[in-house]
Amino acid sequence: MELLETTGRPPNGWATKELAFKAIDEPLRQFIETHGIKLDVSELRVRVLRWSREHDGIRGSFEKVIIREKNEK
């Protein structure tokens, strides 16, 4: 999920996973189409956000770019 770190990332990161996904949505769709990946892009948002909870690598990528409140751990 290199796109999370390189595509329009605010200096301090995004406030939510939803905002982070919106930033990578179009470049990710283009990547999928360019590489002929068999994936229903109509459900891309749901899939990526679910993967951000279920897959360690994707979860870690999101954790690097999401702002956490100071009182959260």
N, C-alpha and C positions, 0 to 999 in steps of 0.2 A: 504494500500500500504506500509506495513511495509518493504517489500523488498527494497524499495527505500532508506531506512535508514540503512539497514543492509547488502546489497549485493554489496561488492566492492566499496562502496562509498568513493570517494576521501576526504581527511580531510576537504577541503573547499567546497565540493560539486561539481556537474557537471556543465560544461559551458552551456549545452543545454538540453532540454527535450529529444532530440533524443539520446544523449549519455547516459542519465539516463535510457532510455528505453532499450538500447542495453545491459546495465548491468543486467537488471532484466528479459530480454526476455526468456532465457532458464529456469531459476528457476520458472518463472511464467507459462511457458508451462508445466513443470513437475508437478506443483501444480494442474493445470487444469486437466491434464491426471490422476494423482493420485486420485483426488477427483471426477472423473467422471462428471465434469462440462460440460454441453452441450454448447460448444462455438467453432466456427470455428477459429482455431488458425492461419489459413493462413491470417486472417485479424486482428490479435492481435495488431500489431503495430498501425495501423490506429485507431482501437477502443480505445486503451489506450490513445493515444495522443488526440483523440477527447474528451474522458472522462476527460482528464486533463484540458480541457477548459470549459466543460459543467457541471461537478459535483463538488460541493463545497469540499467534502472530498478528492477527488482525486486531485483537483487543489491545495488544501492546502498541501497535501503530496509532490507534485512536488515543490511548492514554498519553502518548507523547505530545499530542497536539490539542488536547482539550484543557481549558483553564479550569482549575478546581478552586473552589472557595477556600480561603485560608483555614476555615474551621472544619473543612472536610478532610478525611484521611483515606 
